[in-house]
Amino acid sequence: MGTATAEPSCGLGASCAVAAMSGASHCTVGISGMKKRSPGKWPCAAAAALTEAMWTPSSVPAPRWMKTTGALVGGTLRPECVQPDCRYVLQWLLSFEAKGLPVYALSVQNEPYHDKANYPCMGLDVEQQLQVAKTLVPLLRRNGVGTRVLAHDHNYAHAPSAVRVLDGASQHVDGS
């Protein structure tokens, strides 16, 4: 397995990497502010390799105004903010596509049962994950976004919850 790491000067950040797996590239990190220097030309070799990557990011916590804590750290999504958060996710998916980086799949929320950390996080119980999936997926499809949606992006210790999410949203999610 080979890995290409982007240098910070290319605008991707030092932690961005592409790992070649089974003849395809796969990347699970996000980017911001990447721009082509001219049509078809990327600022570095790693950025060019990313155009062939199968992006599978995890959704980040909602903005603090959408959360019960009013902060990036902890809390959960306020019920009235499910629609705005799903529109927010749609916009960042469309932004990635506009930069030539379509997202293959994303999870509803990174570690949805981990909401007590000293860094940005957001808890979503089973019912909240179902509500987000049942709102997000139809929104994506209505807007022509074919990104696959995964539920329960968490540890095996929560496997029974994964089964509940998959059973409840099987028409909407593509797996866990």
C-alpha positions as a Markdown table, in Angstrom:
| # | Residue | x | y | z |
|---|---|---|---|---|
| 1 | Met | 0.0 | 0.0 | 0.0 |
| 2 | Gly | 1.5 | 3.3 | -1.0 |
| 3 | Thr | 0.7 | 6.7 | 0.5 |
| 4 | Ala | 1.1 | 10.1 | -1.0 |
| 5 | Thr | 1.0 | 13.0 | 1.5 |
| 6 | Ala | 0.2 | 16.5 | 0.4 |
| 7 | Glu | 2.6 | 19.2 | 1.4 |
| 8 | Pro | 1.1 | 22.2 | 3.3 |
| 9 | Ser | 1.9 | 24.6 | 0.5 |
| 10 | Cys | -0.6 | 22.9 | -1.9 |
| 11 | Gly | -3.5 | 24.1 | 0.3 |
| 12 | Leu | -4.6 | 20.7 | 1.5 |
| 13 | Gly | -2.9 | 20.7 | 4.8 |
| 14 | Ala | -0.1 | 18.4 | 6.1 |
| 15 | Ser | -2.5 | 15.7 | 7.3 |
| 16 | Cys | -4.1 | 15.0 | 3.9 |
| 17 | Ala | -3.1 | 11.6 | 2.5 |
| 18 | Val | -4.1 | 9.2 | -0.2 |
| 19 | Ala | -3.5 | 5.6 | 0.3 |
| 20 | Ala | -3.6 | 3.2 | -2.7 |
| 21 | Met | -5.6 | 0.2 | -1.8 |
| 22 | Ser | -6.4 | -2.6 | -4.3 |
| 23 | Gly | -5.6 | -0.5 | -7.3 |
| 24 | Ala | -8.0 | 2.3 | -6.1 |
| 25 | Ser | -7.4 | 5.3 | -4.0 |
| 26 | His | -9.3 | 5.9 | -0.7 |
| 27 | Cys | -9.1 | 8.9 | 1.5 |
| 28 | Thr | -11.0 | 9.6 | 4.7 |
| 29 | Val | -9.8 | 13.2 | 5.4 |
| 30 | Gly | -11.4 | 16.5 | 4.6 |
| 31 | Ile | -9.9 | 19.5 | 2.7 |
| 32 | Ser | -10.7 | 23.1 | 2.6 |
| 33 | Gly | -9.7 | 25.9 | 0.3 |
| 34 | Met | -8.2 | 23.8 | -2.5 |
| 35 | Lys | -8.2 | 25.5 | -5.9 |
| 36 | Lys | -7.0 | 24.4 | -9.3 |
| 37 | Arg | -4.3 | 26.7 | -10.6 |
| 38 | Ser | -5.6 | 26.2 | -14.1 |
| 39 | Pro | -8.1 | 23.8 | -15.8 |
| 40 | Gly | -6.9 | 20.3 | -15.2 |
| 41 | Lys | -3.8 | 21.4 | -13.2 |
| 42 | Trp | -3.6 | 20.8 | -9.5 |
| 43 | Pro | -1.2 | 22.5 | -7.2 |
| 44 | Cys | 0.7 | 19.3 | -6.3 |
| 45 | Ala | 0.9 | 15.6 | -7.2 |
| 46 | Ala | -1.1 | 14.6 | -4.1 |
| 47 | Ala | -3.9 | 17.0 | -5.0 |
| 48 | Ala | -4.0 | 15.4 | -8.5 |
| 49 | Ala | -4.2 | 12.0 | -7.0 |
| 50 | Leu | -7.1 | 13.1 | -4.9 |
| 51 | Thr | -9.2 | 13.6 | -8.0 |
| 52 | Glu | -9.2 | 9.8 | -8.4 |
| 53 | Ala | -9.8 | 9.1 | -4.6 |
| 54 | Met | -13.0 | 7.6 | -3.2 |
| 55 | Trp | -13.8 | 10.2 | -0.5 |
| 56 | Thr | -15.6 | 8.8 | 2.5 |
| 57 | Pro | -15.6 | 11.6 | 5.1 |
| 58 | Ser | -17.5 | 11.5 | 8.4 |
| 59 | Ser | -19.9 | 14.4 | 9.0 |
| 60 | Val | -18.5 | 16.9 | 11.5 |
| 61 | Pro | -20.5 | 18.3 | 14.4 |
| 62 | Ala | -23.1 | 20.8 | 13.4 |
| 63 | Pro | -22.4 | 24.5 | 13.9 |
| 64 | Arg | -22.8 | 25.5 | 17.6 |
| 65 | Trp | -26.0 | 27.5 | 16.9 |
| 66 | Met | -27.6 | 24.1 | 15.9 |
| 67 | Lys | -26.6 | 22.3 | 19.0 |
| 68 | Thr | -28.2 | 21.9 | 22.4 |
| 69 | Thr | -25.1 | 23.2 | 24.2 |
| 70 | Gly | -24.6 | 26.3 | 22.0 |
| 71 | Ala | -21.0 | 25.2 | 21.7 |
| 72 | Leu | -18.9 | 23.1 | 19.3 |
| 73 | Val | -18.0 | 20.8 | 22.2 |
| 74 | Gly | -20.6 | 18.3 | 23.4 |
| 75 | Gly | -24.3 | 18.4 | 23.0 |
| 76 | Thr | -26.6 | 17.1 | 20.4 |
| 77 | Leu | -28.5 | 18.4 | 17.4 |
| 78 | Arg | -31.5 | 20.5 | 18.3 |
| 79 | Pro | -34.6 | 18.9 | 16.7 |
| 80 | Glu | -35.6 | 22.0 | 14.8 |
| 81 | Cys | -32.1 | 22.0 | 13.2 |
| 82 | Val | -32.2 | 18.7 | 11.5 |
| 83 | Gln | -33.3 | 20.3 | 8.2 |
| 84 | Pro | -30.8 | 23.1 | 8.3 |
| 85 | Asp | -28.0 | 20.7 | 9.2 |
| 86 | Cys | -28.9 | 18.4 | 6.3 |
| 87 | Arg | -28.9 | 21.5 | 4.0 |
| 88 | Tyr | -25.5 | 22.4 | 5.4 |
| 89 | Val | -24.2 | 18.9 | 4.5 |
| 90 | Leu | -25.7 | 19.1 | 1.1 |
| 91 | Gln | -23.8 | 22.4 | 0.5 |
| 92 | Trp | -20.4 | 21.0 | 1.5 |
| 93 | Leu | -21.0 | 17.9 | -0.7 |
| 94 | Leu | -21.8 | 20.2 | -3.6 |
| 95 | Ser | -18.7 | 22.3 | -2.9 |
| 96 | Phe | -16.5 | 19.2 | -3.0 |
| 97 | Glu | -18.2 | 18.2 | -6.3 |
| 98 | Ala | -17.6 | 21.7 | -7.7 |
| 99 | Lys | -13.9 | 21.3 | -7.0 |
| 100 | Gly | -13.8 | 18.0 | -8.9 |
| 101 | Leu | -13.9 | 15.9 | -5.7 |
| 102 | Pro | -17.2 | 14.0 | -5.6 |
| 103 | Val | -17.7 | 12.3 | -2.2 |
| 104 | Tyr | -18.3 | 8.5 | -2.6 |
| 105 | Ala | -19.9 | 8.0 | 0.8 |
| 106 | Leu | -20.3 | 9.8 | 4.2 |
| 107 | Ser | -21.5 | 8.9 | 7.6 |
| 108 | Val | -24.4 | 10.6 | 9.3 |
| 109 | Gln | -22.1 | 11.6 | 12.2 |
| 110 | Asn | -18.7 | 10.7 | 13.4 |
| 111 | Glu | -18.9 | 8.7 | 16.6 |
| 112 | Pro | -22.5 | 9.6 | 17.4 |
| 113 | Tyr | -22.3 | 8.2 | 20.9 |
| 114 | His | -19.3 | 10.3 | 21.8 |
| 115 | Asp | -20.5 | 13.6 | 23.0 |
| 116 | Lys | -18.3 | 14.3 | 26.0 |
| 117 | Ala | -14.9 | 15.3 | 24.7 |
| 118 | Asn | -12.7 | 18.4 | 24.9 |
| 119 | Tyr | -12.9 | 18.9 | 21.2 |
| 120 | Pro | -15.8 | 19.4 | 18.7 |
| 121 | Cys | -18.2 | 16.5 | 18.9 |
| 122 | Met | -21.9 | 15.9 | 18.8 |
| 123 | Gly | -24.0 | 13.0 | 20.1 |
| 124 | Leu | -26.8 | 11.5 | 18.1 |
| 125 | Asp | -28.8 | 8.7 | 19.6 |
| 126 | Val | -30.5 | 6.0 | 17.4 |
| 127 | Glu | -33.7 | 8.1 | 16.9 |
| 128 | Gln | -31.7 | 11.2 | 16.0 |
| 129 | Gln | -29.6 | 9.2 | 13.5 |
| 130 | Leu | -32.7 | 7.9 | 11.9 |
| 131 | Gln | -34.2 | 11.3 | 11.7 |
| 132 | Val | -31.1 | 12.7 | 10.1 |
| 133 | Ala | -30.8 | 9.8 | 7.6 |
| 134 | Lys | -34.5 | 10.0 | 6.6 |
| 135 | Thr | -34.1 | 13.8 | 6.0 |
| 136 | Leu | -30.6 | 13.9 | 4.5 |
| 137 | Val | -30.9 | 11.1 | 1.9 |
| 138 | Pro | -34.0 | 12.4 | 0.1 |
| 139 | Leu | -32.5 | 15.9 | 0.1 |
| 140 | Leu | -29.4 | 14.6 | -1.5 |
| 141 | Arg | -31.3 | 12.7 | -4.2 |
| 142 | Arg | -33.6 | 15.6 | -5.0 |
| 143 | Asn | -30.5 | 17.7 | -5.6 |
| 144 | Gly | -28.8 | 15.1 | -7.8 |
| 145 | Val | -26.2 | 14.0 | -5.3 |
| 146 | Gly | -25.5 | 10.3 | -5.4 |
| 147 | Thr | -23.2 | 10.1 | -2.3 |
| 148 | Arg | -23.9 | 7.0 | -0.3 |
| 149 | Val | -24.9 | 7.5 | 3.3 |
| 150 | Leu | -23.6 | 5.3 | 6.1 |
| 151 | Ala | -25.1 | 5.2 | 9.6 |
| 152 | His | -23.5 | 4.3 | 13.0 |
| 153 | Asp | -19.9 | 5.5 | 12.4 |
| 154 | His | -18.8 | 4.2 | 15.8 |
| 155 | Asn | -17.1 | 1.3 | 17.7 |
| 156 | Tyr | -18.2 | -2.3 | 17.9 |
| 157 | Ala | -19.2 | -1.9 | 21.5 |
| 158 | His | -22.3 | -0.1 | 20.2 |
| 159 | Ala | -23.2 | -2.9 | 17.7 |
| 160 | Pro | -26.8 | -3.4 | 18.9 |
| 161 | Ser | -27.5 | 0.3 | 18.3 |
| 162 | Ala | -26.1 | -0.1 | 14.7 |
| 163 | Val | -28.6 | -2.8 | 14.1 |
| 164 | Arg | -31.4 | -0.6 | 15.3 |
| 165 | Val | -30.3 | 2.2 | 13.0 |
| 166 | Leu | -29.9 | 0.0 | 10.0 |
| 167 | Asp | -33.3 | -1.7 | 10.6 |
| 168 | Gly | -35.0 | 1.7 | 11.0 |
| 169 | Ala | -33.4 | 3.4 | 8.0 |
| 170 | Ser | -32.6 | 0.6 | 5.6 |
| 171 | Gln | -34.4 | 2.4 | 2.8 |
| 172 | His | -32.1 | 5.4 | 3.3 |
| 173 | Val | -28.7 | 4.3 | 4.4 |
| 174 | Asp | -26.2 | 2.2 | 2.4 |
| 175 | Gly | -24.6 | 0.4 | 5.4 |
| 176 | Ser | -22.6 | 1.1 | 8.6 |
